[in-house]
Amino acid sequence: MSAPFDSLPRRQFLVGDAATQLRRVPETSVDCVITSPPYFALRDYGDPSQLGAENTINQWVTELVDVAAELRRVLKPSGRCG
């Protein structure tokens, strides 16, 4: 269902697992990221692999750090994350 990144139009919203979607994005190619990471064990969106549904808070932090590393990789030096 996911198209290769090269075929995505500009100003595209990528919807899905954040880490998976970010791996499709070329390095230093994004100007702005808007995100609202889920809190640990606060909401259930019906997906057992969702961020925030980890068994421990340490696992949750590890997952957040992994996503943050991908965000850093894809942001341009002048990019912003909020």
SVG drawing of the C-alpha trace seen along z (x, -y; Angstrom):
<svg xmlns="http://www.w3.org/2000/svg" viewBox="-9 -27 31 33">
<polyline fill="none" stroke="black" stroke-width="0.4" points="0.0,0.0 2.9,-2.4 4.4,-4.0 8.2,-4.5 9.2,-7.9 10.3,-9.1 6.7,-8.8 5.2,-10.8 4.2,-14.4 5.6,-17.3 3.8,-18.5 2.7,-14.9 1.4,-13.7 2.8,-10.3 0.4,-8.3 1.3,-5.2 3.9,-3.9 6.3,-6.8 9.6,-4.8 8.5,-2.9 7.4,-5.9 10.5,-7.9 12.8,-5.2 11.3,-5.9 12.3,-9.5 15.7,-10.6 18.2,-12.1 18.1,-15.9 15.0,-16.3 12.4,-17.6 11.8,-21.3 9.2,-20.8 7.8,-18.0 4.7,-18.4 4.3,-15.6 2.4,-14.7 3.9,-11.5 1.5,-9.4 2.0,-9.2 2.9,-5.8 -0.1,-3.6 -2.6,-6.4 -4.5,-5.6 -5.3,-2.5 -5.7,-3.0 -6.3,0.7 -2.9,1.6 -0.7,3.8 2.4,2.3 1.4,-1.3 3.8,-3.7 2.7,-4.1 1.6,-0.4 5.0,0.9 5.2,3.2 7.5,0.9 8.2,-2.8 11.8,-2.1 10.7,-0.3 8.5,-3.4 11.4,-5.8 13.6,-3.6 10.9,-3.7 10.6,-7.5 14.4,-7.9 14.4,-5.7 11.7,-7.9 13.5,-11.1 16.8,-9.8 14.9,-9.2 13.4,-12.7 16.9,-14.2 18.2,-12.2 15.5,-13.5 15.4,-17.1 17.4,-19.6 19.9,-21.6 17.5,-24.5 14.5,-22.2 12.2,-22.5 10.4,-19.9 7.4,-20.9"/>
</svg>
